[in-house]
Amino acid sequence: MFSFNYKTYGNTLNPQKILILLHGYKSSMEDISPEAALLSSLLPQSLIVTPQSPKIHKNNQMRYWYNVSEFDTEHKRRNPKTPIEEIVKIYNAAGEQLSQEAMRINRFINEIGQQYHVSDQNIFIAGFSQGAMLALYTALSRGTSLGGCFVISGIVAGKDNLEQELKSKPLIHWFHGKLDDVVQYKTLDFSLNWLKQHDLKAEPHIYDNLAHKIDTRELETIAEIVNT
């Protein structure tokens, strides 16, 4: 039995590669279906897998991977006046939750890899927003390196915990729009510098007129990289 409910797209018979795609906060595997379907059309030899978080907020019935709001009841992380250091501190407080969820996602990756006979070097992980933060934590804390990690509108979250669990150093592709006011664009330098300080290679992909959403251009770039 698999660790999460999930949907698959693309080559389910004999995939050469697998891309795990994590949805964001207040989202689901159904909500991310258009993006997964586009990726499957761009990656005809690959399998796209979208696991769904089982966690649901009692107040709004929305799904989430970890509850950063309990450390930020005033939503300061989204306030443009909040200093970067304070935003980083808020996301860092969620480290224990991220660590636990990353272990579950890594278990799920093991299950999917075994099911389709695909090794880690041909498995990639991507995520949007909260899913991006979990994707990064998962990839870096995994015992063996995945083929790559795609962070879409994220930040290095849970950095103190992650420093203690850092095991792998896959190539990271970081996507961020300059108009992002949810996971604020101004935090990008912190994330890239943190990765560099830990000897991790990251390729930034910056978009001038993009807010907090997944853009077709990002998906096309991801497909090009996976197809390489």
Summary of the structure (lengths in Angstrom):
residues: 228
radius of gyration: 16.2
end to end distance: 32.3
largest distance: 50.6
contacts: 795
relative contact order: 0.15
helix: 42%
strand: 19%
